[in-house]
């Protein structure tokens, strides 16, 4: 029989539940639900989510992630500006304001749609269960996953409708295929059985679709051609969009790693990812040198560094998630200032 001394247990010797063990427990409960061992009155709700208050209008607005909308506005502003300065004979009979607004609608609706699609996909996978950023609608249980998915599809449909307006006005029916590819890319970022965002390919796709395609595509829709300015401005917008995604993933690096989400930040590691973010954020200001050679007011866009430099400094030295959230917001502000500022410098 053990003596009293032997029966005593040192509390410090008992390991506390880790995030990894909690995540594994959640995954086990999810498998139990899928096998019918556990029923839920809310189809698709991540296992273990307790009853919480229903999402309010503010929660749904938050789910749009308005801070990411500059990534949709900037490339359209740049593409519109590069088309606006082309000779009249290239742009056709008058300026196409309806097409320009339709391009903006496509970009904004697509951005909101992908935000809700990510909320749904990451929520049902359990990836957002232990995220360090703002709570998501699906993962928090504030909204039914099916409802979040429906909202995502509605915004994708709105983007498609705006795209059809562009096709109708231009007569370029092949743009329907381009639009379909954009929507599929938005969905499969975190959706489907093998989302490319979980394989570290998010940044390349963001660069292509929220940079090159959005900018050059807008110029082509408005002017029927694409210029050197369009390609370079698209690359600049794409780099900033990649920086936004990178700092977001740096914030969630530890949680994504445990959840099996192999973002580029996870693949690079913490310190290299922070350096890569700073490079991505500052590259557009290198590209800006080209525009200063041909457009008198382009140098004023360097004032956007007032947001970019602090964002880079915070990201390189940040110790907490709130600091990285601030860096993300400053990066989005940089995108807006750069896109609108350079667009104004080009057009006027």
Buried (B, 14 or more C-beta within 10 A) or exposed (E): EEEEEEEEEEEEEEEEEEBEEBBEEBBEBBEEBEEEEEEEEBEBBBBBBEEEEEBEEEBBEBBBBEBBBBBBBBBBBBBBBBBBBBEEEEBEEEBBEEBBBBBBBBBBBBBBBBBBBBBBBBBBBBBBBBBBBEBBBBBBBBBBBBBBBEBBBBBBEBBBEBBBBBBEEBEBEEBBEBBEEBBEBBBBBBBEEEBBBBEBBBBEBBBBBBBBBBBBBBBBBBBBBBBEBBBBBBBBBBBBBBBBBBBBBBBBBBBBBBBEBBBBBBEBEEEEBBBBBBBBBBBBBEBBEBBBEEBEBBEBBBEBBEBBBBBBEBBEEBEEBEBBBBBBBBBBBBBBBBBBBBBBBBBE
